């Protein structure tokens, strides 16, 4: 089936009205509607095999990503899977460095989100052809073949191909199959939730075995102190607390603000300032180190070059890869391997529709084939919208259970896609009608 040709690419704007209940709300994104640009690759295989991919957005603007996917589609349609994976590095570069479209990037912003959606669908298709979940495809792959999927342009001063090959040596599969990968929850403490909601959701999570909790902060200091105090009292002194400002502060403001929250002993402050400010993050990291508070960032880092600079500058203590922000699996492999060389733990971002489903594959690969460590490592989990996926994430005892279905877990239920397409889907037409009443 590797000879099958990709004959058609479709892309849909699918949005969920999460803003109505303040799910996903934070200091910068006060009314997010979790959304995806959803890609389907059709092939001419006898089995009518398809590949499914997506990239995550928060509502308005998804239509722009859809346009970018359509613009890139001509580079994909007509190719066979064998052609693509035979030179995956070259195919990645074809999408990311088209001589004209790279001008609206390069390798950043909307065009990179579109690239991620398409490449996610290609990886899903490859895993389906091999009959394996994506993480197993990666774990089983010959290391030289794996490394050949990565574009090392611009990062060889931090990680060469030979060094990367040396990082892919471990094999710790048994523990993952038995226990799964540790997760933390963000679902209890979105910024728009009331204290009553925080208390109820934290209490329920504790009863379910959760021990690691993240709290959104950054809008109002006194409110943050009250909410962090409430959460810390609920979870006790021995459970783990993280805080996340979603890029709200200037550098000095971040240092001052987090210092005043240090009494609650957060493990990290996430996205304290502009996601492009490498030196600002380095200053914050240096200032907070005596307090035992690390800096985590990465969910809005454009590409591998940004991560390279953050690592070289010791500007973060936790690398937060995202399955849809950078150039799909190809670029995340580069980031995971750079993090291993710099000995910085990878703790993926997964706060959005479909992100948990996808990123679990990447962190399983990281543990089994690269890091072999769980020290200060965990993967984010949000308990929203999993019911819309054909192979939803499975959480047991606050751990991700390795998926078994072939593919990258991207496929959505067709009914969900139709109902939530924007603006013509049933859900959005009903909301429009309510607004007119």
N, C-alpha and C positions, 0 to 999 in steps of 0.2 A: 504493500500500500504506500510505500515511500515514493513510488512512481506516480501516484495520484496527483493530478493538477488542481490547483486552487482556481476555481472557475468563477467565483462570485464572492464579493464582500458586502455585507450589509451592516449598517450601524444605526442604533436607536438611541434616542434621548429618553432615559428612564429615570424618573424622579419620585421620591417618597416624601410626603409632607411631614417630616419629623419636626419641623419648627412649631407645629401646632401644640406639641407637648414639651417643647424645649429640649428634646433629645439632641445631644451633640453640641449644646450651647457652651460657649467659652467667652473669654474676654475680648476676642476680636471677631468671632463669628457668632453673633448673638441670635441669629434666626436661620440656621442651616437646614436645608432640605436635602438630605442625603441622596445622591444621584450618581448615575454612571452613564458614560458613553459605552454602549454595549455592542460589541463586534461579534459577528458570526462569519466564519470562513466556510464556504461550501466547496466540496471537491467532486471530481468525476469518478470517485472510487465506486466499485460495485456495491459496497455497503453504505453508500451515501454519507460517508464520514464527514463530520463537521468539527471545526475548532472554535472555541468560545473564549472571548477575552473581554476585558473591561478596564476602564480607568475611572477613578473616583473624583467626584466634584461635590459641591454643596449647593447646587441649585442653579441660579442664574449664571450663564456662561457655558453651561453644558452644550448648548447649541453651537458654540464656537469650536469646541473640541470635536463635535460631530463633523463640522465642516473640514477641520484639519485631517480627520481620519479619511474622509472622502478624497481629499487632495492627495493623500499618500497611497490610496488604494491601488492606483495604477502601477505602483512599484511591486505589488504583491500578486495581483491577479494574473494568471497565466504561468506562474512558477510552480514547479513541483516541490513537494516537501524534501525530496532527495537533493534537489538543487540548493535549497535554502540551508539545510543542515550540513551539506557537504562543504559549505563555506559560510558558516553562520556569522563569523566575524565580518566577512564581506557584506552579508545581507544586512547586518546591524548598521554598518557604515553607509550602505545604500540608503536606508531609511533616514538615518540621522544626519547625513551629510550631502543630501541632494543639492546639486550646485545652485539651485535657485531657492528652494524652500528652506535651506539652512539659514537664509537671511532673516527669517522670522524666528530663529532660535539664537544661535545654534545649540542644540541639545539642552534646551531649557524652555519653560513656559508651556503654552498650549501645544506647540508642535511636538514637544517631548512627551506630554500626556497622551497625545494621539499615537505616537510611536509605541509607547508602552501598551496601549490597548491592543494594537495590532500584533505586537510581538508576544503578548500574553496569549493571544489566540493561536499563534503559531506553536508556542510551547505546549499549549493544551492539546493541539492536534497531534504533535509528535508523541506526547505521552500516551494519547489514546491509541495511536498506531502501534506503539510498543506494548500496550495493555498494562501500563503501570501508572500509579499516581506519580505526579511530577517529582516529588521528593525522592521516590525510589529510582526514577529515571536518572536523576542527578547522582545519587549515591552509587548506583551500579555502573555509571559511565566510566570508561577508561579516563584516567586523569588528564592525559594529553588531549583527548577529544574534548573534555570539559573545558580546559584552558583555551582551546582553540575557538570557543564560543565568545571569548572576551575580547573587546577592543582595548588594547593597552595604550593607544595613542594618548599622550598627555600625562600618563601616570608612571612611566618607567623610572622616573627619578625617585619614586616611592616604592614601586613594586615591579620587578621584572617578570617576564614569563617564567624564567627558571625558578625564581623565588616563589612564585605562585604555585608552581608545580610541587615544590617542596612542602607547601602548607596542606596539600590534599593527601594526607597519609593515614588519618585515623579511621577507625571503624568501631563505633559504639552503638550499634543498632539495637542490641537486646534490651537495654534499659528503656529506650524510647518505646519499643513495642509493648513493654510490660507496664510502664508507669505514665508515659506521655511526657510532654514538655511543659514546664511550669508557666502559669499565666498570672497576670494581674488584671484587675477589673477597673475600668473607668466609668462603668455604668451607674455607679452609686452617687456620683458627685459632679454632675454637669452644673455649670454656673447658674443656669436658670431654675434649678430645682429648689424647692422650699426646704427649710430645716426638717419639716415633718417627712418629706420624701427622703432626704438624706438619712435620717434615722431609720426609717422603715427599710430602705434598700440595703443599708450597711448591715443591719441586724439580720436580714434575710441572707445576705452574702456570707456572713460569718457562720450562720447555721449550715450553709452549703459547703463550708470548708475553705472559703477564700481567706488568704492571709496577707495579700498584697493589694493596696488600694491607691488609686490616684485621684487627686482633687484638683479641680480647675480653680485658678486664682488669677489676680491681676487687675480686676476692675476697681476694687475698693479695699484698702488695707485693713480697715477695721472689720469689714465683712469677711475678709480672708482669715483674720485672726479668730473670729467667732466660728467660722465653718471648720477651720483646721483643728481648733480646740474640740469642737463637737466630734469630729471624725476620730481624732486621736483618743478621746475618752471612750468612744464606742469600740474601737478596734484593739485598745490596750497598748502597753508600751513595747511589746515584743513583736507585733506585726509590723509590716513594712508600709510606709507612707511615702508617696511621691507627690510633687506639685507641678503644675503645668500652666504657664502664663500665655502660651500661644502668641509669642512675639510682641507682647504689649509694651514693654519698657525700653527706655534708653539704658545704656550700659550702667551708669552710676546709679540710676534709679533702681535697676535690677538688684544691684549689690545691696543697697540700703533696704529695699523691700524684703528681700529674702533673708537678710540678717535678722529682721524683726520676726520672721517666721521660723527661725532656727530652733526655737524652744520646742517645736513639734517634731524635731528630728527627721526631716525629710531625707530620703536617700538621694534624691536629685531634684533640681529645678529644670523643667523641660521648656525649651524654646523661650529663654528669658528675654531675647531681643531679636532684632532683624535676622532672619535666617541666612542672609548673605554675609553678615558681619563676623568674619573669622576672628579678627583681632579683638573685637568686642567680646566674643565668647571666651577668648583666651584670658582677657582681663577679669571677667566674671569668674572663670574657673580658678584663677590664682587667688582671687579675693575670698572665695567661699571655701577653699580647701582647708583652712584651719578650723572651719566649723564642721567639717566632715560631710559637706554637701557637694555632690558632683553636678555636672552639667550634662544634660541629655539633649540631643537635637538630631535632625535629619529628615523629618517627614516632609519638609519643604526645601531640602537641598536639591538643586537642579540635576546634578550628575556626579559621576565618580570624581571629577576634578575638585569639586567643592569638598567632598569627603576627604580627599587627599590632603587638602590644605588644613582642614580642621584637625586631622590626625597629626600632620607635621607640626602644627602650632600648639599641640597639647590643649586644644580649645574645647574638647569634650571628653567626658569620662564614660559615656554610654552612646553607642552608635545606634541610631534609630532608622533603620532602612524602611522603605515603603515600597510595596509591590507595584505601585502604579505611578509614582512620581518620577522616578528615573526610568531608564530604558529597559524595563522588564527584567527578566531573569539574567540576561547577559550582563547588564551593568551591575545588578545586585551581587552577582558572583564576584566581580572585581572589588566591590566595597567590602564584602564579607572577608575576602582574602587579605585586603589591606588592613582591615581591623585586626585580623589574626596576627599579621606581622607586627603591628604596633601594640599588640596585647591589650586591646580595648574591647570590652564585651559588647555583643550585638543584642539589642533589646528592641525588636521591631515595633513600629507604629502600626496599629490596626483599627483606629477609631473611624470607621466608616463602612458603608454598605459593601460587602464583598471582600473587604481587606483581610478580615480574619481567615476567610476561606483560602485566600491566596498565600498570605505570608507564612502560614503554618508550614507550608512546603519548604520555604527558604530557611526557616529557623531549624527545621528538622535536618536539613542538609548540613547546616552550619555545625550542629552538635555531632552528628554521626560521622561526618567526613572532614571536619576542620578543627573545631575547638575542643571537643570531648570534655567540655566543662559546663557546669551549671552555676558556677560562682558568680554572684551578682548578675545573673542572666534570667530573663523572663520575657514573655511575649504578651503584648496588650490584648485584651479581650473586651469587646462591648457586646452586650446582649440585645442587639437590635437587628431585625430584618433577615435573620438567617433562614426563616421559613420560606423565603423566596428563591432559594437555591436548591438545585437537584441533589447536590451532595453537601449539605450544610455541615459546618464545623461541629465536632463532637467534643464537649468538655466533660471531664470526669474528675472529681476531686480537685478542681481548680487546675487541671492539666489538659493541654491539647492532646487528644488521642490521634495518632497518625492515621490519615485518611487511607482508605483502601481502593476506592473507585478510580479507574483510569482517568488521567487528565489532570488539569490544574484547578479543579473545583470551581471553575468560572461559570458553568452553565446555569442559567436562571430558568425558572419555570415559565413556560410560554404564557400561561394565564397571567402571571405577575407582570411580565413584560407588557402585555397588551393593556392591562388595567392601569399601569402606571406610566405609559408613554406620555410624554409632554409635547403639546398641550391637549392632544386629542383623546387620551385615555379616560376611561370611566371615572377614575378617582379625581382627576383634575377637572373634568367637566362638572362633577358634582360640587367641587369646591368653588368653581366659577359661579355656578348657579346660586350657591349659598351667599356669595358675596353680593349678588344682585338683589337679594331679598331684603 
